[in-house]
């Protein structure tokens, strides 16, 4: 149970609870899964659909059924011989609202709160209105308008005897030492009672006790009619509709530990670390021992009691010191393994991290982890499915239609500049201040201005090639030195001559191991802070610029616009893929392998289908050019004002992206004559289209939605599916889907088999054993019909039967059968996959580039994996290969070790493998993928 054999990811929420998960255990056990892999289960904000906004890490989420439901799930899992991996969120917590007691305590007591250190708050902001305060950017309108509206009102909580400002779902506690400013307006009775209230000085040790004593007195007062009337009168004194109330309300707010502001001000004024640019997720300082212990106490208990078997660490790059955190997590779990029940022994807790590796970047080997969540495999197998020869035609199409000559890298650079200018202004300002403070600690750098530092840091940030570096007291690692050198060289090309000397100087200011002896005493501390600010800004900047901006601007071929991928890396050779697998087997053999996640930009089968366009690029280009001309009348010309430029909606780059999304996500079962089906599909596309426009941040955005543009795009989409006006387009799009279906299914099966058989732990995202034509979240988190999946699996029909019975492709669900067969084999012979060697097999002949084949061997057991790629011109509609001389002349070379009677486990076909080479037709003639094993194994 230490290392999963295969995992299944489940998204838990109030509509799919831990008890609902109990009901799918038998299905997943029958499918061959060894571990469920759950989204966060600790208490999140009420109604959370994802669980990453945790407000209480000490309890299992009651909306999921609480700890009793968790124990029921684990009992069911253990009975089925399965384990449980949970997603943990050490980087941030949900804030705002009224549910996070630690955060509310900080709002109430400010820097005097026992939790003030736990959140990454700058209490010494240069903004005098924020000095000693926390910015609260939760107002839906500007501050003055909000106060006048009456939506923000002072309330009395009888249950706790406390005062707080209520604003819709938000709760802002009143600072204890400001109560008297309210209560003195409560009439003679309340004022008389208030004379007995203890004075509260936040700097005194007994301040909290005194506050609790006053709360009890207020509760007692509230039990009388006169007391309640006095409290209501006091509250009314700061109501905006009371004479003088607006001014008193404002003055009272000015004396709180927070500054309320319009939500749009967050980007420029924020003085605490957020998760990305999400203002209701606050960064947690888990690098502090007491914070680490408090946020992990339940996780460690669950592991010690044998209720969980490992963890997935969310957004590890957001932490101050990922290396130290992972090592500490490993050590603590390892210590607790001795306490686990005898029925669930575990000598190696499974730990994986969510980490995006850029091309050529390797996962650090000193983190004491088992690997990542598998984005790099998703990238590698996706690139393998693309025909490199299609690049030129697709590039030409994009430039001609979208009028976009920029490379993807240029789009990322432009996006980063925009994000620093508009979205991460506060975080960037905090970094420049930190570096400026370091410069002032030494004689040689004290004259460097903050403006100059800002210019140089801008170029370093936009040139940074990875998500982050990893500072250590021992200095930079070799990997980090290489990253810094590459960054400096790139930044040098973009800086003005007068700033070039500062570039090298600035880099030295981040070096904590080489400080001038004459520097001020606080120089080491300031340098560490500057490094932390830099290393915690680069990950969100990288993610937002690539995944949440450039991916929506650059649409040459959307199958390469995926989390963890680089569209400029268009295709991968078979040799490259073998090298990836061999490296993984040698370094992180237990890392997770994924082709779909809760964060993917489009479903795995959408990508598999779109990748076929790399084989049909010229024909696709002709169709797109035709559709662009055909749909001229559906576009809308928008003009904000008389002299403003005219904007065409949708813009042509958005239009070409839309055509790809329609082709890629077109459901097999879609009947264009069925209004209900079409309307449901159009609504899904419209939701994606709106999000895409806002993420691109050009013609609309989340901060300033352009409703005119978005509505025009929606009308364009609706017009595309109007049968009366646009029958030609619908017929042509349906024909495109039909034409590339066989090749796209082959791609789907290939990436599925490679995920199941390559070195690593295969992960199955919920429901994707059926065709996955999902769009970006939340579309990829829709409810899963497990009943249908269990019923189909129970039929135990062969793949060949599903093809031969003439059903629609959506009824055949070939992936499920493939997954079941391979995982069943993995269950019988786990060591072939977990410890077996990885041996690439050579393919010779005209179609050699269309086949990937390798062998997995453990002691005297061997299997051969073979799969097609780039098959649009060599595959029949029934997934068999077209007969040709090229087919017969293409051979897979076999090692001598593979002898005796062999069988294709997937197709159920006996194959003579006691030869030095086998024709491609004999290996894959009937089906695009094969797992060959000894017949005696079955």
N, C-alpha and C positions, 0 to 999 in steps of 0.2 A: 504493500500500500504506500510505500514511501514515495515512489515516482509514479505519477499517473501513466496509465497505458494509453488512454484517450479521454479527453474531457468534452463536456457539453456545457456551453455557456447559457445561463438562464438570466433573464431580466426580471427582477422581482419588484413588485409595487403593490398598491392596495387592491388592484384588480387581478393580480397573479401573486399569491402569497406563498409562504413556506408550506402551507398545507396543500396548496395547488401543486407545488413542486413534488409533494409526497405522491400525488396521483400520477406523475409521469415517470417515477423511478423504474417501475417494471418495464415500461417501454424502452427507456434508455439502456437498461440492463440487457434486454433482448437485442437491442441494436449493437451492443458491444462496447458501450461506454464504461470506463472504470471510475470516473469521478465527475460529479456535478461541479460546475464552476460558476458560483453565484455572484451577481452584482452586489454592491454593499448592503449588508443586513443590519448595520447599526442604525440607531434612531435618526432619521432624516426629517426635514421639514414636512409637516402634514401635507399629504397629497403629492409628494415627490414621485415623479415617474421614473427616476433613475437611481436615486439613493446616494448621489455624490455630494449632497448638501447636508451632511451630518450635523446635527445640533446637540446630540448627546451620545458620545462614544462609549458610555458605560452601560447602555441598555440595548437589547435587541429591539428593532423597530416594532412597536405595537401594531402598526398597520400591516405588518407582515405576519402577525400572529404572536410576536414576542418569543421569549425563550422556550415556552412550552411547545410552540409549533416547530422551533428549530430542533428540539429534542425528538419530536415525532418524525421529522424528516431524517435525522441521523439514524434513528432506530430502523427506519425503512431502508436506508442506504446500507447499513451494516448487514441487515438481513439479506440484501441482494449482493453482498460482497463488494460494495462500492464505497468511495470516499467523498470528501467535500473540500473544495478549495473556495475561499472567500476573497472578495475584492476589498482591500482596505484603503483608506484615504488619509494618509498622514500629512499631506501638504496643506489642506485647508478645511474650513468648516463653514456651514451655512450660517449666515448672519442676516440682520434685518428681521422682519417679522417679530414674533414674540416667544420664540421657542428655545433659544440657545442661552442657558442660564449663565455660562461663563461670559459670553458677550454682553448680556444684559447687566451683569455685575460690573463690567468695565465701563459701560455707559453710565451706570449709577455712581461709581466711585472714581472714575477717571484713572489717572496715573497712580492713585492710592489703592486701586483694586489689587487683590491678591493674584488676579489673572492678567494684569496689565502687561507683564512681560511675555505672556503666552502668545499674544498676537504681535505681528510685526508692525508696530505703530511708531511713527515718528512724532514724539511728543514735543519736539523742539522745532517745529516747522517755522521757516522764515516768515510765513504769513502770520502777522500779529493776531489776526482773528482766529487762528488755529493753534496758537501757542498753548500747550497743555490740553488740547482738545482733539477729538476725533471727527473727521468729516463724515457726515451721514447723508449721502446723496440719494435719498429715497423719496423726495417730494416729486409729485407728478407735475408740478407747475413751479413757477418762480416763487421764492420765499414769501414775498409780500402778498402775492395773490393767494397763496396757500393759507396764510394767516387770516386774510380777510374773508376767505370762503367759509371758514368755520369747520373745515374738514379736520383740522388739527385741534384737539380739545384736551384739556386736562381732566383726568379721571381719577377716582378713588377706588382702589381694589380692596374691598372689605375682607377678602380671604387672607390677604397678606398685610393689610393695614398700611399700604404704600400708595404714593401718588405717582402718576405717570401720564405722559402725553400719548393719546391714542390717535393713530392716523391710519385708517383702514385696517390692514392686517398688522401694522407695525406698532411696536410698543417702545417708547423712549422714557426710561425711568427718570424721575426727578432726583437731582443730587440731594442727599440727605440734609446738607447744610443750607439748602434754599427753601425748605418747607415753610419756615416762618414767614417768608415773603408772601405765601399764599394763605396760610392759616390765620394771619392777623386780620384778614378781610372777612373772617367767618362769623362775625357778630360777637356780642359780649360773652355768651356762654362758652363758645369755642375758645375765645381769647383767654377767658379765665382758666379753662382747662389746660390751655397751651402753656400757662405759666409753670405747670408741673413737668413739662417736657424737658428731658435732659438736653443740654447743649451738646452739639456734635462738632468735633474738630477732626477732620479726616486724617490728620497726622498722629492722632492719639491711638494707642493700641486698642483701647476699648470702644473705638468709634462704632464698629459694627454692633457691638452689644448694646450701646446706647440707642442706636437706630432701631434695633429689635425691640427694646423697651418702649420706645415711642410708638412703634407700630401696634403693640398690644394696647397702649392707652387709646390710640385712635380707633382701634377695633371696638374697644369698650364704649367710647363716645358714640360711635355709629349705631350702637344698639338702642339709643334713645331717640325719640322723635326730635327733640331739641338739638341733639348732637348731629343727626343726619341733616337737619335743616341748616345748621351752621356750616357743615362741610360743603353742602351744595352751594351755599352762599359764597364760600371761599372759592370754589371752583368757578362760579359764575363771574367772579371778579376779574378773571383773565380771559373771559370769553370775548371775542371780537365785537359781538353785538351789544355788549355792556358799555355804558359811558366810561371812557378811559381804559377799557379792557384790552384793546388792541395794543396800546403802548405798554401796559403791564405784562401782557403776554410776551411781547418782544423782549422786554427787559429781563423777564424770567428766563427765557430761552438763552439769552446771552450769558447767563450765569451757569449754564449747564456744562457738562464735561464733553459735550459734542456740539457740532455746528450743523444744523439742518440746512440742506441746500437742494436745489433742483437736480434731478438725476443726471441731466446733461453736463453738469459741472464736474462730474466725477473724473473724467479723463484728464482735466487740467489741474484739479485741486487736490486729488486724493493724497492722503498722507499715511496710508497703510497699504501693505502688500495685499493684492487681490489674486485670485486665480484668473490668469489672463486679464481680461477687461471686465470681468463679471463682478459687479459691486455687491452682490449678496453672497459672495464666497470670499472669506477672509483667510489670508495666509496664517499658518500656525507655526510657531517656532519649535518644531519637534526636535531640533538639535539640543535643546535644553533638557537635562535629565528628568526634571520633574514633569515637564510637558510630555516627554516620551512615555514616562510611566503612566501618567493619567490618561493619555489617549490610547494606550495599548493594554490597559489592565484587563479589559474584557476579552480582547483577542487572545491574550496569553492564557487566561483561564479556560477559554474554549479549547485551546490547543492542549493544555495540560489534562483536561478532562476527556480528551479523545473525541471531541465533537467536530473538530476541523483537522485537516491534514496538511494544510499549507495556505499560502496567501499570494495574491497578486497585488503588487504595490502600484497604486495609481500615481501617475505624473511624478515619477521619481526625480526628474530633472528640476522640479520646482523646489526641492529641498535645499537647505543651505549647504549640506554636505552629504550627497547621496552615498559616497563611499562609506563614510563612518556610519550612516544610518543603516545601510544594508548589512554591514558587518555586525553591528550591534543587534539588529533584528535576528540575524542568524544565530549569534551566540546565545541570545535569550531563549529562542525557541529550542535550540539544541540542549540547553540546560533543563528545560521543562520536559523534554522527551522522556526523561527517566520517571516522571510522575504519571505518565499516561497509563491507562488501564491495560492489563495484560492482554485484553482482547483486541486492542488497537495499538500494537507496538509501532514505533516509528523512530528509526535512527537517523533519518535525514529529512527534516521538514522541507517541503517543496516551496521554493520562493522564486517567483518571476516578477519582472518589473515592466511597467509600461514605458518603453523607451524607443524613440524614433532614431534609427541609425541612418545617417546620410550615406550616399554612395561612397564606398571605400573605407567607411568608418567601422571599426571593430568594437564590440562590447568589451568594456574593461574587465580584466580577468581577476581583479582583486576585490570584487564586490561581495564575494561569498554568496552568489545567487546561482540559480539553475538556468537562467536565460531571460528572454523577453517574452512579450505576449504575441509575437509572431508577425509584426508588420513587415519585417525585412523579407520573410518568406513570401508574404503576399506580393511584395514587389518583385521578387526574383521569379516566381512562377508566372506572374502576369507578364513580365517582359519576355519570358520564354515563348509565349503564345503569339508574339507579334512578328510579322514578316518585315524584315528591314527594308526590302525593296519598295514597300508602300510608303515609306517616309516622304520621299520627294513629292509625290502626287498630293498627299495630304497636306504637306507644308504649303505647296503651291495653292491649293484650294483655300486654305485658311488665309493666306496673304491676299488672295484675290477678292474673297468675299468679305472678310473682316477688315481689310486694309490695315493689317497688323504685321509689321516687319520685325517686331521685337522677339527676342528669344524668351524662353520661359525664365531664364535667369534674370533677364532685364525686367520682366514683370515682377519678380520677387524683390529686386532692388527698389523699384518704384513703390511697391507696396510697403516696404519697410520704411522708406522715407515718409510716406503718408501716415503710417501708424505712429511713428515717433512724433510727427507733427500734430496729429489729431487724436489718437487713441491712447497712447502711453505717455502723454505729456507729463503727468505727475510723477510716474515712475522714472522717466528719463531725467527729470529735474532733480529727483532725489539722488540719482547716480552722479550727475554732474556736481552737485553740492558735496557729495562724499569724496569725489576725486579732488575737488578744489580744496577741501579741508586737508587732504593728504599733502597737496602741493605746498600748503602754507606751513607745514611742519619742518621744512628744510630750507636752508639758505638759497640753494641753487634753483629752487622751484617756486619760491614764495611770490614772485612777481607774475606768475602765469595767471591770466584772467580766466574767470569762469566762462566767458563767451568763447575764448579760444579752445578751452577744454570741450565745450559743447560741439564746436565744429569738428574737432578731431574724433571725439567719441561717436559722432554721427557716422562718420566714414568707417570706423571700426565696426560699428554695429551692423551697418548695411552690408559690409563685406564678410561678416562672420560666416564661415562655411558649414558649421555644425550647430547642433542645438545648444551645447555648452561645453565648457572646460570644467575641470574638477580640481579646485585649489586644495593644497595640502601643506601642512606645516613643514614638510620636507622639500617644498618647492614644486615646480612644475614637472610633470612626467614628460617623457619623450613625446608621447602623443600630443600633449598640450603644447609643447614647444613647437611642434610642426604646425598645429592649428594657428598659434599666434603668429608664426612667421608668414604663413599663407595670408592671414588676415592683414597684417601690416603691409605686405607687398601689394595687395589689392587696394588697400586704403590709400597707399602712396600715389596711385594713379589718379585719384579723385580729389586730392587736396591741393589747395593753392600753395605756391612756393613758400610763402611766409609761414605756413603752418607745418611744413615738412619737418623742421627740427624738433617741433613739439611732439611729433608722432613717436619717436624713439623714447623721448623723455617720459611720455605718458605711460608707455609700457612698463618702464622701470618703477613707476609709482604703484603698480599692481604687484610688485615683487616683495613679498613679506620677509624674504630671507636675506635681503640686501638693503638694509636701512642705514642711512648716514648716522654715525655715532653721535653727532652733534644735533641730531633731530630731537624734536620735543618728545617728552616721555610718552605721550599718547599716540605717537606715530604708528606703532604696531597695531593697536586697536583700530585706528582710523583706516589703515591699509586693509585690514581684514574686512572691515565694513564695506569699503569700496569694492573689493573683490566680490563680496557676497552680493552687493547691489548689481554688479555687472553680470554675474553668473545666474542671478535669478531674473534678469531681464531678457537675456538672450533666448531662453526657451519659449516664453510666450510670444516674443517678437518673431521667432522663426516659425512657430506653429501658425500664428495668425496671418503672417505674410504669405505662407505657402498654402496651407490647407484651407484657410478661411478667407482668402482673398485671391491670390494668383490662380488657384484652381478654377475660380469662377470667371476669370478674365481670359485665360488662355485655353482655347478649346480645339486644338488641332485634332486630338483624338482622346476622348474622355476616359477610355479604358486605362490610360496611363496617368490620369489625374486622380490618384488614390493616396490615402494616408500612408506615409512611408516611402512613396515613390517620387521619382524625378522625371517629369515628362520629356526632358532633354535626353534621358536614357531610354530610348524608344524601344529597343529590343535586346534580348539576351541570346547569345549563342548557346548551343548545347554544352560546349566545353565550359563556358562560364557557369552554367547551372550546376554541372558536375563539380566544379571547383567550390561553389557555394556550399553544396552538400558535404563535400569532403572536409571543408573547413569547419562546418558546424559539428560534424561527427567528432572531430578532433578537439574542439574547444568547448562547445556547449551542447553535448549530445541529448540533453533533456530539455532544451528550450522548447517553447510552444510554437506550433506551426498553425497559422490562421490564413483563411481566405475570405473570411467575413467577420465583422465585429459590430458592436453597437455603435461604433463611431465611423463606419465606412461611408464613403461618399456615394457609392452605388453598389447594388448587390453583386455577388460574385458571378452570377450568370448574366447580368447586364454587362459586366466587363468582358466575360468570355465571348459574348455575342459581338460586342463592339470591336474586339480585337480582330475579328474576321475582316473588318474593313481595311486592315492593313494589307490584306490579300486581294481586295477588290477596289482599291483606292481610285483608280481611274474611272470606273463605272459609278462609284459613289459620288465622285466629283461632278459627273455629268448630271446625276439626279439632283444634287443640291443646287447647282446652277439653274436647273430647270425650275425647281420649287421656288427659288428666290425670285425668278421672273414671274412665275405663276401667281405668287401671293403679294404682289405689289399693292393691290387695292385693299388688302387686309391690314396694312400698316397705318399707323396714325402719326401725323405731324404735330408735334407739341411745341408750343412757344410760351414761355413763362410770362413774357411781356413783349410789348411791341418791338423793341430794339434788340431783344434777346435772340440768340441763334435758334434755329429750328432743330428739334431733336426728333429723330425718327424712332418710333416705338413699334416693335422691338428694334433695337440696334442690330445690325447685321451679324455682329459677333454673337449676340444673344440668340439670334435666329438659328444660326448654324449649330450652336450648342443644343438648342431645343430639338432640332431634327435628330441629332444623335441620341438624345434622351428618349425620344419617342421610339426610335428603332430599338434601342437597347433594352428598354423596360416593357415593350409591347408584350402583354401576357399571351401565352399559348392559347388560352381559352377565350380570348377576346373575340366577340362577334360584333363587327362594326354596324350591324343592323339591329343590335339590341341596345335600346336607349339607356337602360339602367346600367349595363356594363360600361358603355362608353362614358356616361356621365361620371360614374365612380372613378374611372381611369383618368378622365380629364381633371377631376378635382384633385387627385393625387399629384398629377403633373403641375397643376396650378400652384399647389402648396410648395412644391419644389421650386417652381419658377420664381415665386415671390422671394423665397429664401435666397436663391441664387443671385437675384438682382441686388438684394441688400448686402450679401456677403461680398460681392464685387466692389461695392463702395464707390461706384462711379456715377450711375444715374439714379441710384437710390441707396439707402443705407439703413441700418438699424437705428442710428441716432436721428436721422432725418429722412424718414420714408417718403418717397416721391409717389404719392397715391395716383397721380395722373399717369405716370409711366407704368406703374405696376398694373393699373386697370387696363391700359392699352395693350400691354403684353397678354393679359388674361383674355381680352377680347380676340386677340390674334390667335391664341391657342384654341379658343372655342370655335373660331371660324375654320381652323384646320380640320376639325372633326365634324363640320356641318355636312352631312351626307348630300343634301340637295345642292349646295354650292361647290363642294370640294370633293366630289366622288373620285375624281382622277387621282388626287393626292392620296386618299385613303387606300385606293386599290394599289397604287404603286408602293406605298409603304408596306402594306400587307404582303405584296409580292417580294419585297426586299427581305422581310422577315422569313418568309417561306424559303427563299433561295438560300439563305445562309444558315438555316436551322440546323442541318446535319453537321456542318462544320462547327457551329457554336456549341452544339451538344457535345461534340467530340472534345472541344476545348474544356467544357465544364467537367467532363469525365476525366480528362487528363489532369487538370489541376486538383481534382478530388483525389485521384489515385496517388499523385505525387505527394499530396499532403499526408496521406495515410501511410506512405511507405518510405518517405525520405527520413534521414536522421532527425529525431525530435519527437515531441509529443503532439499528435494531431488534435486540434480543437474544432469542435462543431458548434457554430453559433446557432442559437435556437431556431428551429424550423427549416434550416437551410439544407437538410437532407432532401427536401422537396425543392423545386426550382425557386431560385431567389432572384426575382426581378424587382427588388426593393430599391427605393430611392434613398436620399440622405435622411438622417433622423429628422422627425420622429417616424417617418414612413418605415424605416427598417426595424422599428420596435412595435409593430402592430401585433395584435393577438395571434397566437399560433394555434392551429387546429390540430391538437395532439391526438384527438380521437380518430381523425382520418389517417394520420400517420401510423398509429398503432394498428388500425384495421388493415391497412395495406401491407404492413410488415407481417402481420399474422397469416396472410395468404400464402407466404413462403413460395411464391412463384419465381421462376428463373428469369433472368434478364431477357433471354431469347424469347420467352413466352410473352413478356411485356411488349416486345417489339412486334412479334408476329400477330398479336391479337387485333391489330388494326385500330387500337384506341388512339385518341388524341394524345399529343405529346404530354400535355399537362396531367393526363391520367396515368401515364407510364412511370413517371418519377424514377428514372433510371439511377439517379444518384443514391437514393436510399438503398436500393438493392446492392449497389457497389460497396457502399459504406458498410453495410451489414456483413457482406462476405469477407471483406478485408479485416474488419475489426474482429470478427469471429476467429479468423485465422491468427490474428495478433494475440487473441486471448489464449489460443492453444499453444502458440510458439512465440511468447513475448520476447525472448532473448535474441531472436533473429533481428528484431527491430531495435531493441534497447542497447544491445551490445554487439550486434553483428557488424562486420566490416561492410564498407560501401565501395563497390567496384564498378566503375563505368564500363559499359560494353561498347565496343567499336561497331559502327554500322557503315557498310560500304555499298556503293551503288548510286544510281541517279536520284533516289529519294532519301538518301542518307540524312539530309538535313530536316527531314520531316518526322523523324523517329528519335525519341530519347529512350535509352535502355540502360539499365544497370542491374547489378546483382547485389543482394544482401546475403551474407554468409555468417553462420555461427557454428563452429565446430564442424560436424558432418552434415549440417542442414543448409540448403541453399534455395533461394528463390530468385526469379528473374522478373523484373518490372519492365514493361514496354508500353509506350503510349505515343499516340500521334500528335502532331502539331501542324499548323498551317495546312489544313487538309481540304480546303474548299474545292480544289480541283481534282481531288483524288478519292472523294468519299461519295457514296450513294445515299439516297434518301433514307434507306433502312440502316445506315451506319456501317454498311459493308464497304470494302475498298473496291474501286473500279479496276477491272482487269486491264492490264497494260504490260508491255514489255518492261517498262521502268519498274513496275511492281515486282515482277519476277526476277529482275536483275539486282534488286536491293536485298542485301543479306545482313543479318545480325550475327556477328562472330561470337561463338560461345566458348567458355572455358571448359577444359576437359573435366573439371569437377562435376559438371552438370550432366550426369548420365543416368540411364535407366528410364523407366516409364514416368512421364511427366504429364501434368494436366493444367489447362488454363482454368484457374479457379473462377475467373469472372464469367467466361462464356461456357464453362463446363465441357470443354473440348480436350480430348486426349491428343498429345502432341509428341512426336518422336524427336527428342532433343539429344539423342546419343550421336550427335554429329558435330562437326567443327563449326558449321554455320547453318543458319536456317533462313529460308526466304521470308521476306516481310509478309507476303500473302499468307503463308502458313501460320505466322505468328499473330497477325492482326487482321487477317482477311475478313473475318466475320464481325469484328467489333473493334472500336478504336483504342481500347486499353486491355492490358493483360497482366495477370499475376501468375507466373508459371511456378509450380511447386511439384515435388515428388508425389506421385499418385498414392503412394503408401502413407502420405501424411494425412490423407482425408479419410 
